[in-house]
């Protein structure tokens, strides 16, 4: 989907996002926001949904307030982002109805918040964001975040947790089994699910290769 007609909106949203971000986090930066937007517009096109400005705004502002993953307040990040988005959206002349729709998209996108998606737009944004946790990008982001949290790559003695309890706070690889490999089952749109299943398949190829390189069977 072409963004030519909405480039000015994108530019203004990027300025707003960059002005709000503190410490650099490559897993939640403006490039992440752009990719979520592209995912959302691709899903919307396949689902024949025409809500482009709303989806663009929600994608750019969904991580406006970035709470670290290891914070006790992580589940509040989407609510805080939705609140912080309101004055930005008002300055961009979104209607009250559209602002409410965008705020719900932002609040409901988060896995940890556990908020049910009540609108088609919210389901699209949630799927679009979750796609970032899958495929090659998902692999890269998993290890990037593990590095920031001082986690180990995997348990060298038992990489796939066959004789121990899985712990993705300690071992990055465990996160694949505990969350990522089943993420496609949580997708809310038909198009999003198809995209997620394709990316999940590429992660399984990676896990098979890792198992082969460390000399064990891949049990997942």
C-alpha positions in Angstrom: 0.0 0.0 0.0 1.4 3.4 -1.0 2.1 5.9 1.8 2.5 8.9 -0.5 -0.8 10.4 0.5 0.0 10.0 4.2 3.7 11.0 4.2 3.2 14.2 6.1 1.3 12.4 8.8 4.1 9.8 9.1 6.7 12.6 9.3 4.8 14.3 12.1 4.3 11.1 14.0 8.0 10.2 13.7 8.9 13.6 15.2 6.5 13.0 18.1 7.9 9.5 18.7 11.5 10.6 18.6 10.8 13.4 21.0 9.4 11.1 23.6 12.0 8.3 23.5 14.6 8.2 26.2 17.4 5.6 26.3 17.9 4.0 23.0 16.2 0.6 22.6 16.6 -0.9 19.1 13.8 -3.3 19.7 11.3 -0.4 20.2 12.7 2.4 18.0 11.3 4.3 15.1 12.3 1.5 12.7 10.2 -0.9 14.8 7.3 1.5 14.5 7.7 1.7 10.8 7.7 -2.1 10.4 4.6 -2.4 12.6 3.0 0.2 10.4 3.9 -1.7 7.2 2.7 -5.0 8.7 -0.6 -3.3 9.7 -1.2 -1.8 6.3 -0.4 -5.1 4.6 -2.9 -6.9 6.9 -5.5 -4.2 6.3 -5.1 -4.5 2.6 -5.6 -8.2 2.6 -8.6 -7.9 5.0 -10.1 -5.0 2.9 -10.1 -2.6 5.8 -9.8 1.1 5.0 -8.6 2.8 8.2 -5.1 3.9 7.0 -4.6 7.1 9.1 -5.8 5.4 12.3 -3.5 2.4 11.7 -0.6 4.6 10.9 -1.0 6.6 14.1 -1.5 3.6 16.3 1.5 1.9 14.8 3.8 4.8 15.4 2.6 5.6 18.9 2.0 2.1 20.3 5.3 2.1 22.2 5.3 5.8 23.0 6.1 5.0 26.7 8.6 2.2 26.7 8.8 0.4 30.0 11.7 -2.2 30.3 10.7 -5.8 29.9 12.1 -6.7 33.3 10.2 -3.9 35.1 7.4 -4.7 37.6 5.3 -2.1 35.8 5.7 -3.6 32.3 2.0 -4.4 32.0 1.2 -0.6 32.3 3.3 0.4 29.3 0.4 0.3 26.8 -2.0 2.2 29.0 0.7 4.9 29.6 1.4 5.0 25.8 -2.3 5.5 25.1 -2.5 8.4 27.5 0.6 10.0 26.2 -0.7 9.7 22.6 -3.9 11.7 23.2 -2.3 15.2 23.1 -0.3 14.3 20.1 -3.3 13.1 18.2 -5.3 16.2 19.2 -2.6 18.4 17.7 -2.8 16.4 14.5 -6.5 17.1 14.3 -7.8 13.5 14.7 -11.5 13.4 15.7 -12.5 12.3 19.2 -13.8 9.1 17.7 -10.6 8.3 15.9 -8.5 9.2 19.0 -10.5 6.7 21.1 -10.1 4.1 18.4 -6.3 4.7 18.3 -6.0 4.7 22.1 -7.7 1.3 22.2 -5.4 -0.1 19.6 -2.4 1.1 21.7 -3.8 -0.3 24.9 -4.8 -3.6 23.5 -1.7 -4.4 21.5 0.4 -5.5 24.5 0.8 -9.1 25.3 1.4 -8.4 29.0 -1.6 -6.0 29.4 -4.1 -8.8 28.5 -6.7 -6.4 27.1 -9.3 -7.9 24.7 -9.3 -6.3 21.2 -12.8 -4.8 20.6 -12.2 -3.4 17.1 -10.9 -4.5 13.8 -8.2 -1.9 13.9 -7.0 -3.1 17.4 -6.8 -6.7 16.1 -4.8 -5.5 13.1 -2.3 -3.5 15.3 -1.9 -6.4 17.8 -1.2 -8.8 15.0 1.2 -6.3 13.3 3.2 -5.9 16.5 3.4 -9.6 17.2 4.8 -10.3 13.8 7.9 -8.4 15.0 8.5 -11.2 17.5 8.6 -13.8 14.7 10.8 -14.8 11.8 14.3 -13.5 11.4 13.4 -10.2 13.1 12.0 -12.2 16.0 15.2 -14.1 16.4 17.3 -11.0 16.3 15.1 -9.2 18.8 15.1 -12.1 21.2 18.8 -12.2 21.5 19.1 -8.4 21.5 16.7 -8.2 24.4 18.4 -11.1 26.2 21.7 -9.2 26.0 20.1 -6.1 27.5 18.8 -8.2 30.3 22.1 -10.1 30.8 20.5 -13.5 30.0 22.5 -16.4 28.7 22.0 -17.7 25.1 21.1 -21.2 26.2 21.9 -23.9 28.8 25.0 -25.5 27.3 24.3 -28.8 29.1 20.6 -28.9 28.2 19.9 -26.4 25.4 16.2 -27.2 24.9 15.3 -27.9 28.5 14.6 -31.6 28.3 15.8 -32.3 31.9 15.0 -28.9 33.5 12.3 -26.3 33.8 12.3 -23.7 31.1 13.3 -20.2 32.2 13.3 -17.5 29.5 14.5 -14.9 32.0 17.8 -16.9 32.3 18.1 -18.5 28.8 17.1 -16.7 25.6 16.4 -20.0 23.7 13.7 -21.0 26.2 11.6 -18.0 25.1 11.0 -19.7 21.8 9.2 -22.6 23.4 7.5 -20.6 26.2 6.1 -18.0 23.9 7.3 -17.4 20.3 6.5 -20.8 18.7 2.8 -20.5 19.8 2.4 -16.8 19.0 0.8 -17.5 15.7 -2.1 -19.2 17.5 -2.9 -15.8 19.1 -3.3 -13.9 15.9 -6.7 -12.2 15.4 -6.8 -11.8 11.6 -6.7 -14.3 8.9 -3.9 -12.4 7.1 -1.9 -11.9 10.2 -2.1 -15.6 11.1 -0.8 -16.6 7.7 2.1 -14.2 7.9 2.8 -15.4 11.5 2.9 -19.1 10.4 5.3 -18.3 7.7 7.7 -16.5 10.1 7.3 -19.3 12.7 8.4 -21.8 10.1 11.6 -19.9 9.6 12.3 -19.8 13.3 12.0 -23.6 13.4 14.6 -23.8 10.7 16.9 -21.8 12.9 16.2 -24.0 16.0 16.9 -27.1 13.9 20.2 -25.6 12.8 21.2 -24.7 16.3 20.4 -28.2 17.6 22.5 -29.7 14.8 25.4 -27.4 15.5 25.5 -28.2 19.3 24.9 -31.9 18.6 21.5 -32.6 20.1 18.0 -33.4 18.9 15.5 -30.5 18.6 12.5 -31.5 20.6 10.2 -28.5 20.0 
